[in-house]
Amino acid sequence: MTELEQYLHKIAGIAESTLDELLPKEDTYPASIHNLMRYSIFAGGKRIRPALVAASFEACGSAFPSENVLKVGAAIEMLHTFSLIHDDLPCMDDDDFRRGRPTAHKAFNEALAVLGGDALCIYAYEILANVGSIAVISEISRALGTNGMIGGQVVDIESEGKAVDKATVEYIHMNKTAALIRACIRCGALLANADSVTTEKLTNYGNLIGLAFQVVDDILDETATTEQLGKDAGSDRENGKATWVSVCGMDESRRYAVELIDKAKTEISFLGENGRMLAAIADFFFERVN
Amino acid sequence: MTELEQYLHKIAGIAESTLDELLPKEDTYPASIHNLMRYSIFAGGKRIRPALVAASFEACGSAFPSENVLKVGAAIEMLHTFSLIHDDLPCMDDDDFRRGRPTAHKAFNEALAVLGGDALCIYAYEILANVGSIAVISEISRALGTNGMIGGQVVDIESEGKAVDKATVEYIHMNKTAALIRACIRCGALLANADSVTTEKLTNYGNLIGLAFQVVDDILDETATTEQLGKDAGSDRENGKATWVSVCGMDESRRYAVELIDKAKTEISFLGENGRMLAAIADFFFERVN
């Protein structure tokens, strides 16, 4: 295993046990919703977002692990899962599978999927209140709202089947995907009390790898198999989704992803050795495609 | 107008303008979701929850208006509206009308109603972060989660068409309705820095009027007209909902509502003149039925 693989493995393990400790047990009344929440959270995700919070925190010179870093990472993972559950609903992307298993509304039912998503969102905020940083709560809320993730989802859905321009695709990606990834990076910096210059450069890094993550996702939707993805390959094209590949073509999308990753690494080069895990994560975001 | 009517009228007016100031304008990109959020928020609600926050704050001896009290009231109104939008969805209660107008998913579409509810929830937390009280954020999150409002909604839906006992109906009402009403009262006390004895008695008051509110709602569903309710009368019975009336009958439900209101007023009698608006609100909760 590379150093990054070891790091991601370690963080994923800690994130799993933190989530397990924080979430209500399956048999807590009412059991159905707690089952759905756990089913959706423990679906074999790579826990990239908790890793981003931790790596950013450490890049700012703070020693991992800190309990608050773990809790914020877990809360963001809940918020990410909340968005996936609602995204998969019949009235939204209408996906039957995610990570190789039936989506929440398929495994349970639609009403419980709506409420389970809602509950993961609320529960995340309860944990963030427990951490006690108003700045973190404010950061995450802005990243999720209509000027962030939800805004991106709205434009994504409304662009389906339409000829959209590059600026619209960039808006969707910057908000639907990059906003929460940037928030992970910024929360790590906030928890480490980073200075404003460091925070600004890390913010740029977060936006760049966030965009790269989505460009790579668009490429994989065209090139990977359903088995590799854990969801239907080619579904973006079938659904008439606005993607980089649909707007710029495959070659230009690859070139753009490389450019974004290079720029991201340049932004954090001033961190030197402290930033090596963030640089490795940037490379990892692109390597998925090769 | 009685003193209470004047008070509710005043608070409703301030709540409307606070919500108007806080919510993104209709033409803010992406416009569709901001339209839906405003359509759902400005639907002619009585703003009872902001009034409860304000009346509790004042009952603790603090002078109204305080900007933070207004913001917390507005945030709770957004959270209440988020729950109504999701409650009305086809996969949940499948309601076409609320307050005499088409529900959000009817006036817009289902995907936007899911996301608009989500956005109101997230936006409420952004406002609460701006207020800056971790205790308030924690209080509201616990009231909304699976050990509160959402837990009550789950059991409500899962009890449809089943013969349920009184304890189950009480669980549904305590969580689905009373939890957020109690949180309004407790947030007012928190913002006023009330002592623990005062807070405990106000908490009891909040639970009691919250339960009474739902018992009265169940009675009205049987006795009021569709026009009076702004939604389909008798829909609880048609949907096989677990209600006080279905479990205990109409006479016992009325007697129970009177008992709850009396107990609520006894809890706050120690406040003397400071508590007169809370006492009037308790009476008002019951008077709707006469």
Interface residues (C-beta under 8 A of the other chain):
Chain A: P24 T28 Y29 P30 S32 I33 H34 M37 F82 H86 L89 C91 M92 N109 E110 A111 L112 V114 L115 G117 D118 A119 C121 I122 Y123 Y125 E126 L128 A129 N130 G132 I134 I137 S138 S141 R142 L144 G145 T146 N147 I150 G151 Q153 V154 V155 I157 E158
Chain B: P24 T28 Y29 P30 S32 I33 H34 M37 F82 H86 L89 C91 M92 N109 E110 A111 L112 V114 L115 G117 D118 A119 C121 I122 Y123 Y125 E126 L128 A129 N130 G132 I134 I137 S138 S141 R142 L144 G145 T146 N147 I150 G151 Q153 V154 V155 I157 E158
